[in-house]
Every structure is written in C-alpha cells, then in structure tokens.
Amino acid sequence: MIQERYIQRIIGENLKEKMVFLGGPRQVGKTTLAKQIAKQEYPRSLYLNWDYREDRAQMLSGKIPGDTPLVIFDEFHKYRLWKTRVKGLFDKYHDRLHILVTGSARLDVYRRGGDSLMGRYYYYRLHPFSLAEMLEFNAMPQILGELIFPEFLPKARAALDDLFVFGGFPEPLLKKDQKVLRQFHNQYVDRLVREDIRDIESIRDLSSLQVLVDLLPHKVGALLSLNALREDLEVAHKTVALWMDILERFYYHFRIYPFAFATIKSLRKEPKMYLWDWSQVEDEAQRFENMVASHLLKFVHFLYDAEGYRVALHFLRDRAGHETDFLVTVDKKPWFAVEVKWADTQVSKSLRYFTEKLRIPFAYQVAHEPKVDFLQNGVRVMSADKFLSALV
C-alpha cells in the first residue's frame, strides 16, 4: 500500500497560500494524512483534537505558540462557532501560521460558524483508496478527451479483487481479514450515529436513524424513494428527508441525480443512492456498481477540488425506459457515459441510444470479467481493472 495519499502534495502546496479544510468519512485517513503533511513540511506543528478535553480548551482559547508554523484542528466542526474562530486566527496570523482543519462532516456546507470564510480556504474531500491510487497510476486526463488506460497488469486485477471485498477504507483494506471487516462495519455505523451525528445534530430518535442506516445498503443503485423509506420507518416524510441529508453530510452515502437535457424527458426526478463504503453492500452486482460509482465520484471531486473544473456525476433515464448508469459532465456538457455490467459484455442498447441522442463523446461499458477490451458500435467495452485504473 502506498504511503502518500493522492492529494497530499496538493494540500501541502495550498497551505502556503490559504487555510485548507479536509473533509471525508470517518476513518478514511484524514488525521493520518494531516500528520504526514505536518511531519514532512512543518516539524514543529501543533495537532489539536476537539474530542480531547485538553485540546478542546486550547482550541477555544485561541492561544497558539509563536513558533508554531502549522496548527491542525481535528473535528473542530463539532463546535458551533468553529468558523468564526479559525477565521480570526487566519486574519491575525496568516503571515506566519498555516491552518489545516479536518472533519468527518461536510465542512463546506456548515453555516453555524458565523462570518463567511469565502476566499480564505481551499476545500478537499478525501476519498477511500481507489484502484488508480493503489497502483500509483497518475495519468491526468485531458478534459473532454478520451481517458488514458494502462495495459492489463496482473497486480491490477488482484488489487481490484481486494477493493471489491474489503472496500477502500485503510484499516480493512490493509489487513485483508474478514473478521476485521465485520468489526469495522459494526463500529463504523455505531460511532457514526451515536458519536459524530449526535454531537452536532439534534436527533431524538437515534434508534430509528440506526434502522435507516441498516436499510440503505439494500437500496444501492436503485431510484431512491423517500416515501418508501418513510413507510418502512413509520416516520414523517420531512423526518426521513432530514435524516438522509444528515447522513449524506456525514459521508455515509451519496446521491446522484438524472441528467436534464432538452432532447430527453426523464421519467422521474428521484436520485440514485450509493454508499461511501461499498463493502457493506451484500449483493455482488450492486456492490460492483457502487464501487464503480465511488471511483467516478472520487474522479469528479478531484477534478473539481484540485483542478477547478466544473465536473459533475449524473445518470441517464427517460420515459421510454432507456437507462444508463453514469454520465460525467463538464460545464453541464456530456463528457463520457458509463454502463456497469456484472456478467454481460454485450453492448447495452440504452448506452448506444444515449450516446447517439446526446452526442456523448465517449461511451464505456465496464465489465467484471477480466481481460476484456474491444470497441463496438462506438462503445468501448473493457474490464473494470483497466477502466478504473484510468481514474484517480
């Protein structure tokens, strides 16, 4: 396993200009990454964690030793006025002090900190390990151009198999042990609901929220109906909508929405939902689709966060019944479409239809079957280990 994460050098460079906010799921490696940056770039840095009483007192006092080049605020978003505090420190000491803030909630959308921080920070989302990161294949694509694919490598297939079984979170992926994976799942969900969410959100019925978390792995890849979830949980529609928003802010799941285009009419506006930890999904075909979705989301977030491109991830569906799993867009213009197949290499008719209808420059069909790579009717069909290696 590689030691340096895919955005480590970028964050190190950005810290010289502004504050850096680093969000991502719990246990994805944010603290480890922050400490690696500190060790390499700022040996006398100060690490403060809101969950530790002594650190919390220092964070609230705002007293930072004069010889400290970097301060890391971990989980500071749990404090209601955290944005006001870091803004004050940055405005006062930005000529000598670098600030890195990490958190398990979406630091870019929390509005509880008071004054705006616009123009004072860069925001990055740290994703689990992906195939390209594990292989250290860093081919930067040309925007709106064809993706750059490596040759078939035996280690790529082995790494893909590990990712499929153990997910991309460092602990279970490194240990490759089913017992560790089960323990990780149990502890992850329990701490997410009863520690992280409880510390920030005012939710009285945590047990029902826990039930919702248990239901979601079975909803992966399908249109998400809040009304169906409301009936399962026997709560109000407004309540389940709020809970879904909270879980998304805490990086438990993500939703992608249908692409709106003048020449197609979408059947429904409901999104599709996927988990950040695809290893929780029991059905193999659903887990495979979730793994590809997660890789595409990481690719999109990297191009947006690190390169500034307005890249987005959608899916395609119309009233005639055509559906394609994913569409990546740049400035709301189609770049490439992706259809995921667990056990089929026959070119998808819907993928061909949308490629022609929307004039999508590139179309890929991703297969679980190894050593597949051919072009047919404008669609390139290839094995997942080759396709995913071309992402971030």
Secondary structure as UniProt FT lines:
FT   TURN            6..7
FT   HELIX           8..14
FT   TURN            15..17
FT   STRAND          19..23
FT   TURN            26..27
FT   HELIX           30..41
FT   TURN            43..44
FT   STRAND          46..49
FT   TURN            50..51
FT   HELIX           53..61
FT   TURN            66..67
FT   STRAND          70..74
FT   HELIX           76..78
FT   TURN            80..81
FT   HELIX           82..93
FT   TURN            94..96
FT   STRAND          98..103
FT   TURN            107..109
FT   TURN            112..113
FT   TURN            118..119
FT   STRAND          121..125
FT   HELIX           131..135
FT   TURN            143..144
FT   HELIX           154..166
FT   HELIX           170..175
FT   HELIX           178..191
FT   HELIX           192..197
FT   HELIX           198..200
FT   HELIX           206..215
FT   HELIX           216..219
FT   TURN            220..221
FT   HELIX           226..233
FT   HELIX           237..249
FT   TURN            250..251
FT   STRAND          253..258
FT   TURN            262..263
FT   STRAND          272..275
FT   HELIX           278..280
FT   HELIX           284..305
FT   TURN            306..307
FT   STRAND          311..317
FT   TURN            319..320
FT   STRAND          323..330
FT   TURN            331..332
FT   STRAND          333..341
FT   HELIX           349..357
FT   TURN            358..359
FT   STRAND          362..367
FT   STRAND          373..376
FT   TURN            377..378
FT   STRAND          379..383
FT   HELIX           384..388
FT   TURN            389..390
//
